[in-house]
């Protein structure tokens, strides 16, 4: 959920982002559309040196590499993607015969674990805490923990935490609905919060630090400020001005949102026909994802797919990173709400079984009720030499110390060697190099990659620039696919090792995300740097 809120053309931020271009703000050098592909030394931009990488690869042959995009789905008809979409050679479309006998009938381009059999796909699922509350209420609400042991006791403890957050969120959601419904109350509460932000840094941390007192309406307005905050506003002054101008649209969007969040009655999943309480169920969903007139379905996944492998050199839209890639679409992430563990686990297994050598996962959440199943799927990928690249999230938090899933630490205490976690870096080689919203972690975030203002594909042959670790992860996945394409003998573990050792390490003190504290950029991740395609190719050539 938190990752998807960075997509400014969807959700709540749509109500205000369209007004940004008319606003005055600090002068900043316009970025080239392909800034993330540029070279730090030659271009003074914190890109990945992609042209230099391809110069080094001249004369070397490549082989197709399948990249599984485990996400919200992909527009497989997009003009800049249709030539690179994976095709299952063992399946004939629409004949209702499971020719490869993998349990997924007619899976020609991938699989949609959120769809009805005809491809109709729900857009809204529950928050993870609501899912847990609904799934386990009858099982654990009145259970005696003294009579529980093992996994049941762990689930009981998780249920109690989820229940507490659900009940708190439900009350806050009601307060938000009341606050937004009454414009006078909304702006009165806003005016009580404004003075606290005068002279404060323009960052999400300043909003989080606001004292809303005991008034639930003021607390709800504080929550709204956090939800619509984006670095693109550039200042609180502009942000407030836009909120006032966009209020009528914002009101409609927020009221619609309050009907989705912390709502135990949402039944979107029902169309799939599976049993949400059974994490071991494998075969459900659809080979299709019908986008129709939806503004949100497949938006996120299509953008991610374009970063990895949009057709290069076709004079359309954007160029992806890898030039001999096949995009496998695996839909598990709803447009609103949280992905389900069983879908994530099944999505990983599906991608592995059908030949993916790299998997991108630009999503995350704070609870994992069926973590053993997800762990088993990650281990399955590790045993079969598949690299998993995961976005760290956009909460400006230390990933070392927060609950966040999926993650590479297995329940037995060991760590997956095929799993990479990615932070978001900007174009600017100054104190603003780490994105202000990016999570970081000297022990758990492996490296950073360009993820701010990234132009890529979105449904219906359109293009847009999005920001977030959701965009940084596929940058790393694209470089990984490039290596596995031109150096097919490299294992997933070796590719990770090369990507970590070949990072670009600017010797800069930067602002720690959501803070005015200056720290070495190298302290924000395990590798201390930004993915660099050219240096990765050089290391691979020496293997």
C-alpha positions as CSV (number, residue, x, y, z in Angstrom):
1,X,0.0,0.0,0.0
2,X,2.7,2.5,1.0
3,X,4.6,1.9,-2.2
4,X,1.6,2.4,-4.5
5,X,0.8,5.7,-2.9
6,X,3.9,7.2,-4.7
7,X,2.1,6.8,-8.0
8,X,0.9,10.4,-8.5
9,X,-1.4,9.7,-11.4
10,X,-3.6,7.4,-9.3
11,X,-5.3,7.4,-6.0
12,X,-5.6,10.5,-3.8
13,X,-2.7,12.5,-5.2
14,X,-4.4,12.7,-8.7
15,X,-6.6,15.5,-7.2
16,X,-3.6,17.8,-6.7
17,X,-0.7,16.6,-8.9
18,X,-2.3,18.0,-12.1
19,X,-1.9,21.5,-10.7
20,X,1.8,21.3,-10.0
21,X,3.1,22.5,-13.4
22,X,1.5,25.9,-13.0
23,X,3.2,26.6,-9.7
24,X,6.3,28.7,-9.1
25,X,9.1,27.0,-7.2
26,X,12.9,26.8,-6.9
27,X,14.6,26.7,-10.2
28,X,16.0,23.3,-11.0
29,X,17.7,22.1,-14.1
30,X,15.3,20.1,-16.2
31,X,16.1,16.4,-16.3
32,X,16.5,14.5,-19.5
33,X,13.8,11.9,-19.9
34,X,16.4,9.1,-19.7
35,X,18.3,10.6,-16.9
36,X,18.5,7.3,-15.0
37,X,20.6,5.8,-17.9
38,X,23.2,8.6,-17.9
39,X,26.7,8.5,-16.4
40,X,27.7,10.3,-13.2
41,X,31.2,11.3,-14.4
42,X,30.2,12.4,-17.9
43,X,26.8,13.9,-17.3
44,X,27.0,15.0,-13.6
45,X,23.8,13.0,-13.0
46,X,23.5,10.0,-10.7
47,X,22.5,7.5,-13.5
48,X,23.6,3.9,-14.1
49,X,26.0,4.4,-17.0
50,X,23.9,2.3,-19.4
51,X,25.4,3.6,-22.7
52,X,28.9,2.8,-21.4
53,X,27.7,-0.7,-20.5
54,X,26.4,-1.3,-24.0
55,X,29.7,0.0,-25.5
56,X,31.5,-2.7,-23.4
57,X,29.1,-5.4,-24.6
58,X,29.6,-4.7,-28.4
59,X,30.5,-7.9,-30.2
60,X,29.1,-10.1,-27.5
61,X,25.9,-12.1,-28.2
62,X,23.0,-12.3,-25.8
63,X,20.2,-14.7,-25.1
64,X,16.6,-13.9,-24.1
65,X,16.1,-13.6,-20.3
66,X,12.6,-13.9,-18.8
67,X,11.8,-11.3,-16.1
68,X,8.8,-12.0,-13.9
69,X,7.0,-8.8,-13.0
70,X,5.1,-9.7,-9.9
71,X,2.9,-6.7,-9.6
72,X,-0.5,-5.3,-10.5
73,X,-0.5,-6.7,-14.0
74,X,0.9,-5.4,-17.3
75,X,-0.8,-3.9,-20.4
76,X,0.5,-6.5,-22.8
77,X,-0.8,-4.6,-25.8
78,X,1.2,-1.4,-25.0
79,X,3.1,-0.2,-28.1
80,X,6.4,-0.2,-26.3
81,X,6.0,-3.5,-24.5
82,X,4.1,-5.9,-26.8
83,X,7.2,-7.0,-28.7
84,X,9.0,-8.0,-25.4
85,X,6.1,-9.8,-23.6
86,X,6.9,-13.4,-22.8
87,X,5.0,-16.0,-24.7
88,X,4.5,-19.5,-23.3
89,X,5.6,-21.7,-26.2
90,X,3.6,-24.7,-24.8
91,X,0.2,-23.0,-24.7
92,X,-2.3,-22.1,-27.4
93,X,-4.4,-19.1,-26.4
94,X,-8.1,-19.4,-25.6
95,X,-8.5,-23.1,-26.3
96,X,-9.3,-24.0,-22.7
97,X,-6.7,-26.7,-22.6
98,X,-3.9,-26.8,-20.2
99,X,-1.4,-28.1,-22.7
100,X,1.7,-27.8,-20.6
101,X,-0.1,-29.3,-17.6
102,X,1.1,-26.8,-15.1
103,X,-2.3,-26.2,-13.6
104,X,-2.8,-22.8,-15.3
105,X,-4.9,-23.2,-18.4
106,X,-4.2,-20.9,-21.3
107,X,-1.4,-19.1,-19.5
108,X,0.1,-17.6,-22.7
109,X,1.7,-14.4,-21.2
110,X,1.5,-15.1,-17.5
111,X,-1.1,-15.4,-14.8
112,X,-3.5,-13.2,-12.9
113,X,-4.0,-14.5,-9.3
114,X,-6.6,-11.7,-8.6
115,X,-8.9,-12.4,-11.5
116,X,-12.1,-14.3,-12.1
117,X,-11.9,-16.9,-14.8
118,X,-12.9,-14.5,-17.5
119,X,-10.2,-12.0,-16.5
120,X,-12.4,-9.6,-14.6
121,X,-10.2,-8.3,-11.9
122,X,-11.0,-6.6,-8.6
123,X,-9.3,-3.2,-7.9
124,X,-9.8,-3.0,-4.1
125,X,-8.8,-5.5,-1.4
126,X,-8.6,-5.0,2.3
127,X,-5.6,-3.6,4.2
128,X,-3.5,-6.5,5.6
129,X,-4.6,-5.8,9.1
130,X,-8.2,-6.1,8.0
131,X,-7.5,-9.3,6.1
132,X,-6.0,-10.8,9.2
133,X,-8.9,-9.6,11.3
134,X,-11.5,-11.1,9.0
135,X,-9.6,-14.4,8.4
136,X,-8.8,-15.1,12.0
137,X,-11.5,-13.4,14.1
138,X,-13.5,-16.6,14.7
139,X,-10.3,-18.6,15.2
140,X,-8.5,-16.4,17.7
141,X,-10.8,-13.7,19.1
142,X,-11.7,-15.8,22.1
143,X,-8.9,-18.3,22.1
144,X,-6.9,-19.0,25.2
145,X,-3.2,-18.4,24.4
146,X,-2.3,-20.8,27.2
147,X,-3.7,-23.6,25.2
148,X,-1.9,-22.6,22.0
149,X,1.7,-23.5,20.9
150,X,4.0,-23.3,17.9
151,X,2.6,-21.6,14.8
152,X,-0.9,-21.2,16.3
153,X,0.6,-19.1,19.2
154,X,2.5,-17.0,16.7
155,X,-0.7,-16.5,14.7
156,X,-2.6,-15.6,17.8
157,X,-0.1,-12.9,18.7
158,X,-0.2,-11.5,15.1
159,X,-4.0,-11.4,15.2
160,X,-4.0,-9.4,18.5
161,X,-1.7,-6.8,16.9
162,X,-3.7,-6.7,13.7
163,X,-7.0,-6.4,15.6
164,X,-5.6,-3.5,17.7
165,X,-4.4,-1.7,14.5
166,X,-7.7,-2.5,12.7
167,X,-9.9,-1.1,15.5
168,X,-7.7,2.0,15.7
169,X,-7.7,2.5,12.0
170,X,-11.4,1.9,11.7
171,X,-12.0,4.8,14.2
172,X,-9.5,7.0,12.5
173,X,-11.2,6.3,9.1
174,X,-14.6,7.4,10.5
175,X,-13.0,10.6,11.8
176,X,-11.5,11.2,8.4
177,X,-14.9,10.7,6.7
178,X,-16.4,13.3,9.1
179,X,-13.6,15.7,8.6
180,X,-13.6,15.6,4.8
181,X,-17.4,15.7,4.5
182,X,-17.5,19.1,6.3
183,X,-15.3,21.7,4.5
184,X,-15.6,24.1,7.4
185,X,-14.3,21.5,9.8
186,X,-11.6,20.4,7.4
187,X,-10.1,23.9,6.9
188,X,-10.5,24.9,10.5
189,X,-8.4,21.8,11.5
190,X,-6.0,22.6,8.7
191,X,-5.5,26.1,10.0
192,X,-4.7,24.8,13.5
193,X,-1.9,22.6,12.0
194,X,-0.4,25.2,9.6
195,X,1.5,27.3,12.1
196,X,3.3,24.2,13.4
197,X,4.9,23.7,10.0
198,X,6.2,27.2,9.6
199,X,10.0,27.1,9.2
200,X,10.0,23.3,9.3
201,X,11.8,21.2,6.7
202,X,9.6,20.2,3.8
203,X,9.5,16.4,4.5
204,X,7.1,13.8,5.7
205,X,8.7,13.8,9.1
206,X,7.5,17.3,9.7
207,X,4.0,16.2,9.2
208,X,4.4,13.1,11.3
209,X,5.6,15.3,14.2
210,X,2.5,17.5,14.2
211,X,0.6,17.7,17.4
212,X,-3.0,17.1,16.6
213,X,-4.2,17.1,20.2
214,X,-7.2,15.1,21.2
215,X,-9.5,16.3,18.5
216,X,-10.2,13.4,16.1
217,X,-11.0,15.7,13.2
218,X,-7.6,17.4,13.5
219,X,-6.0,14.0,13.7
220,X,-7.8,13.0,10.6
221,X,-6.6,16.1,8.7
222,X,-3.0,15.4,9.8
223,X,-3.5,11.9,8.3
224,X,-4.7,13.4,5.1
225,X,-1.6,15.7,4.8
226,X,0.6,12.6,5.2
227,X,-1.3,10.7,2.5
228,X,-1.2,13.5,-0.1
229,X,2.4,14.6,0.7
230,X,4.8,14.4,-2.2
231,X,8.2,15.9,-2.8
232,X,6.9,17.4,-6.0
233,X,5.0,20.0,-4.1
234,X,8.3,21.6,-3.2
235,X,7.1,23.5,-0.2
236,X,4.3,23.4,2.4
237,X,3.1,26.8,1.1
238,X,2.5,25.3,-2.4
239,X,1.0,22.2,-0.9
240,X,-1.6,24.1,1.2
241,X,-2.5,26.3,-1.8
242,X,-3.1,23.3,-4.0
243,X,-5.1,21.5,-1.3
244,X,-7.4,24.5,-1.1
245,X,-7.8,24.7,-4.9
246,X,-8.3,21.0,-5.4
247,X,-10.5,20.4,-2.4
248,X,-13.7,19.5,-4.3
249,X,-11.9,16.7,-6.2
250,X,-9.9,15.8,-3.2
251,X,-13.0,15.5,-1.1
252,X,-14.6,13.0,-3.5
253,X,-11.3,11.0,-3.7
254,X,-10.9,10.8,0.1
255,X,-14.5,9.9,0.7
256,X,-14.2,7.1,-1.8
257,X,-11.0,6.0,-0.1
258,X,-12.7,5.8,3.3
259,X,-15.0,3.2,1.9
260,X,-12.1,1.1,1.0
261,X,-9.7,1.2,3.9
262,X,-10.3,-0.7,7.2
263,X,-13.5,-2.0,5.7
264,X,-14.2,-5.7,6.7
265,X,-17.1,-5.9,4.3
266,X,-15.1,-5.5,1.1
267,X,-15.9,-8.5,-1.1
268,X,-13.7,-7.9,-4.1
269,X,-11.8,-11.1,-3.6
270,X,-15.0,-13.1,-3.8
271,X,-14.9,-13.1,-7.6
272,X,-11.7,-15.1,-7.7
273,X,-13.4,-18.1,-6.1
274,X,-10.5,-19.3,-3.9
275,X,-10.4,-19.8,-0.2
276,X,-8.4,-16.9,1.3
277,X,-7.8,-18.8,4.5
278,X,-6.0,-21.6,2.7
279,X,-2.4,-20.5,2.0
280,X,-1.5,-23.7,0.2
281,X,-4.1,-23.4,-2.5
282,X,-2.3,-23.1,-5.9
283,X,-4.6,-23.1,-8.9
284,X,-7.1,-20.2,-9.1
285,X,-7.3,-17.0,-11.0
286,X,-7.1,-16.2,-14.8
287,X,-4.7,-16.1,-17.7
288,X,-6.1,-12.6,-18.5
289,X,-6.5,-9.3,-16.8
290,X,-9.2,-7.1,-18.4
291,X,-8.2,-3.4,-17.9
292,X,-11.3,-2.0,-19.6
293,X,-11.9,1.6,-18.7
294,X,-10.2,1.4,-15.3
295,X,-7.7,4.2,-14.4
296,X,-5.8,2.0,-12.0
297,X,-5.7,-1.6,-13.1
298,X,-2.2,-2.6,-14.4
299,X,-1.0,1.0,-14.0
300,X,1.8,0.2,-11.5
301,X,2.9,-3.0,-13.1
302,X,3.0,-1.5,-16.6
303,X,5.3,1.3,-15.4
304,X,7.6,-1.2,-13.7
305,X,7.8,-3.4,-16.8
306,X,8.8,-0.5,-19.0
307,X,11.7,0.4,-16.8
308,X,13.0,-3.2,-17.1
309,X,12.5,-3.8,-20.7
310,X,10.5,-1.4,-22.9
311,X,11.6,-2.0,-26.5
312,X,14.9,-0.3,-27.1
313,X,15.6,1.7,-30.3
314,X,12.0,1.6,-31.7
315,X,11.6,5.4,-31.6
316,X,8.6,5.0,-29.3
317,X,8.2,6.3,-25.8
318,X,11.1,5.1,-23.6
319,X,13.9,2.6,-23.8
320,X,14.1,-0.1,-21.1
321,X,17.4,-1.2,-19.6
322,X,17.7,-4.8,-20.9
323,X,17.7,-5.3,-24.7
324,X,16.9,-9.0,-24.9
325,X,14.3,-9.5,-22.2
326,X,10.9,-11.2,-22.1
327,X,8.4,-9.7,-19.6
328,X,6.3,-12.3,-17.8
329,X,3.3,-10.7,-16.1
330,X,2.2,-12.1,-12.8
331,X,-0.6,-10.1,-11.2
332,X,-0.9,-10.3,-7.4
333,X,-1.1,-6.6,-6.2
334,X,-4.5,-4.8,-6.1
335,X,-4.8,-1.2,-7.0
336,X,-6.0,-0.4,-3.5
337,X,-5.4,-2.5,-0.3
338,X,-2.6,-5.0,0.3
339,X,-1.4,-8.1,-1.7
340,X,-2.1,-11.5,-0.1
341,X,0.7,-13.8,1.0
342,X,-0.7,-16.8,-0.9
343,X,-0.7,-14.8,-4.1
344,X,2.8,-13.6,-3.6
345,X,4.0,-17.2,-2.9
346,X,2.2,-18.6,-5.8
347,X,3.4,-15.8,-8.1
348,X,7.0,-16.5,-7.2
349,X,6.5,-20.2,-7.9
350,X,4.7,-19.6,-11.1
351,X,7.5,-17.3,-12.4
352,X,10.2,-19.7,-11.4
353,X,8.5,-22.8,-12.9
354,X,8.0,-21.0,-16.2
355,X,11.6,-19.9,-16.7
356,X,12.1,-16.5,-15.1
357,X,15.7,-15.8,-14.2
358,X,14.9,-12.5,-12.5
359,X,11.8,-11.5,-10.5
360,X,10.9,-7.9,-9.7
361,X,8.6,-7.3,-6.6
362,X,7.7,-3.6,-6.1
363,X,5.4,-3.9,-3.2
364,X,5.4,-4.5,0.5
365,X,3.4,-4.5,3.8
366,X,3.8,-4.6,7.6
367,X,2.3,-8.0,8.3
368,X,2.8,-11.4,6.8
369,X,0.2,-13.8,8.1
370,X,1.4,-16.7,5.9
371,X,5.1,-16.0,6.0
372,X,6.1,-19.7,6.0
373,X,4.5,-20.1,2.5
374,X,6.3,-17.0,1.2
375,X,9.6,-18.1,2.7
376,X,9.2,-21.5,1.0
377,X,8.6,-19.8,-2.3
378,X,11.7,-17.6,-1.9
379,X,13.7,-20.6,-1.0
380,X,12.2,-22.4,-4.0
381,X,13.5,-19.5,-6.2
382,X,16.9,-19.6,-4.5
383,X,17.3,-23.4,-5.1
384,X,16.4,-22.8,-8.8
385,X,18.9,-20.0,-9.4
386,X,16.4,-17.1,-9.7
387,X,17.3,-13.6,-8.5
388,X,14.5,-11.7,-6.6
389,X,14.7,-7.8,-6.5
390,X,12.4,-6.1,-4.0
391,X,11.6,-2.4,-3.3
392,X,12.3,-1.3,0.2
393,X,9.3,1.1,0.5
394,X,8.7,4.8,0.8
395,X,8.2,5.6,4.5
396,X,11.6,7.3,5.0
397,X,12.3,4.7,7.7
398,X,15.3,2.6,8.7
399,X,14.5,-0.7,7.1
400,X,16.8,-2.4,9.7
401,X,14.3,-1.8,12.4
402,X,10.8,-2.0,10.9
403,X,8.5,-4.9,10.2
404,X,8.3,-5.1,6.4
405,X,7.5,-8.0,4.1
406,X,8.4,-9.9,2.0
407,X,12.0,-10.0,3.2
408,X,15.0,-12.4,2.8
409,X,15.2,-13.5,6.4
410,X,13.7,-17.0,6.8
411,X,11.9,-18.0,9.9
412,X,14.8,-20.4,10.8
413,X,17.2,-17.4,11.0
414,X,19.0,-18.0,7.7
415,X,18.9,-15.5,4.9
416,X,18.1,-15.9,1.2
417,X,21.2,-15.3,-0.9
418,X,19.2,-14.6,-4.1
419,X,17.2,-11.6,-2.7
420,X,18.0,-7.9,-3.1
421,X,16.4,-4.9,-1.4
422,X,16.6,-1.5,-3.1
423,X,16.4,2.1,-2.0
424,X,15.5,5.1,-4.2
425,X,18.1,7.7,-5.3
426,X,17.5,10.9,-7.2
427,X,19.4,12.4,-10.1
428,X,21.3,15.0,-8.0
429,X,24.8,14.5,-6.8
430,X,24.4,16.6,-3.7
431,X,22.8,16.3,-0.3
432,X,19.5,15.4,-1.9
433,X,20.9,12.2,-3.5
434,X,18.7,9.8,-1.5
435,X,15.0,10.3,-2.1
436,X,13.4,12.0,0.9
437,X,10.8,9.3,1.0
438,X,13.0,6.2,0.6
439,X,13.6,3.6,3.2
440,X,17.2,2.9,4.0
441,X,19.3,0.5,6.1
442,X,22.9,-0.3,6.5
443,X,22.1,-4.0,7.1
444,X,19.0,-4.6,5.0
445,X,18.9,-2.3,2.0
446,X,21.5,-3.7,-0.4
447,X,21.9,-0.7,-2.7
448,X,20.2,2.3,-4.2
449,X,19.0,2.9,-7.7
450,X,17.4,5.7,-9.7
451,X,13.7,5.9,-8.8
452,X,12.7,9.5,-8.8
453,X,10.9,11.1,-11.8
454,X,11.3,8.0,-13.9
455,X,9.5,8.1,-17.2
456,X,8.0,4.8,-18.3
457,X,5.0,3.1,-19.8
458,X,1.5,3.2,-18.5
459,X,-1.7,1.5,-20.0
460,X,-3.2,2.5,-23.3
461,X,0.0,3.5,-25.0
462,X,0.7,6.3,-22.6
463,X,3.7,7.3,-20.6
464,X,4.2,9.1,-17.3
465,X,6.9,9.9,-14.7
466,X,6.5,8.2,-11.3
467,X,8.6,8.3,-8.2
468,X,9.4,5.6,-5.5
469,X,11.4,2.6,-4.6
470,X,8.9,0.8,-6.9
471,X,10.8,2.5,-9.8
472,X,14.2,1.8,-8.3
473,X,13.8,-1.9,-7.9
474,X,13.1,-2.6,-11.7
475,X,16.2,-0.5,-12.5
476,X,18.2,-3.1,-10.6
477,X,16.2,-5.9,-12.1
478,X,16.9,-4.5,-15.5
479,X,20.7,-4.5,-15.0
480,X,20.5,-8.0,-13.5
481,X,18.6,-9.1,-16.6
482,X,21.2,-7.5,-18.8
483,X,24.0,-9.5,-17.0
484,X,22.1,-12.8,-17.2
485,X,21.4,-12.2,-20.9
486,X,25.0,-11.4,-21.9
487,X,26.7,-13.6,-19.3
488,X,24.3,-16.7,-19.1
489,X,26.7,-18.7,-17.0
490,X,26.5,-16.4,-14.1
491,X,24.3,-17.6,-11.2
492,X,21.8,-15.5,-9.4
493,X,24.1,-15.3,-6.4
494,X,27.0,-14.2,-8.6
495,X,24.8,-11.6,-10.2
496,X,23.9,-10.2,-6.8
497,X,27.6,-10.2,-5.8
498,X,28.6,-8.3,-9.0
499,X,25.8,-5.7,-8.6
500,X,26.9,-5.1,-5.0
501,X,30.6,-4.8,-5.7
502,X,30.2,-2.6,-8.8
503,X,28.1,0.2,-7.3
504,X,29.0,3.8,-7.9
505,X,30.0,5.3,-4.5
506,X,29.8,9.1,-4.4
507,X,31.8,10.5,-1.5
508,X,29.0,12.7,-0.3
509,X,27.3,13.6,3.0
510,X,23.6,13.6,2.4
511,X,20.4,14.3,4.2
512,X,19.1,11.1,5.7
513,X,15.6,10.6,4.4
514,X,13.0,12.6,6.4
515,X,15.7,14.2,8.4
516,X,18.0,17.2,8.4
517,X,20.8,15.0,9.7
518,X,23.7,14.8,7.3
519,X,25.2,11.3,7.0
520,X,27.6,9.7,4.6
521,X,25.6,8.3,1.6
522,X,27.6,5.1,2.1
523,X,25.9,4.6,5.5
524,X,22.4,4.2,4.0
525,X,22.9,0.7,2.5
526,X,24.9,-2.4,2.7
527,X,26.9,-1.7,-0.5
528,X,27.1,2.1,0.1
529,X,26.3,2.9,-3.5
530,X,24.1,3.1,-6.6
531,X,23.7,0.4,-9.1
532,X,26.1,0.9,-12.1
533,X,25.6,-1.1,-15.3
534,X,29.0,-0.3,-16.9
535,X,31.0,-1.4,-13.8
536,X,28.8,-4.5,-13.4
537,X,29.6,-5.5,-17.0
538,X,33.3,-5.0,-16.4
539,X,33.2,-7.3,-13.4
540,X,31.1,-9.8,-15.3
541,X,33.7,-9.8,-18.1
542,X,36.3,-10.8,-15.5
543,X,34.4,-13.8,-14.3
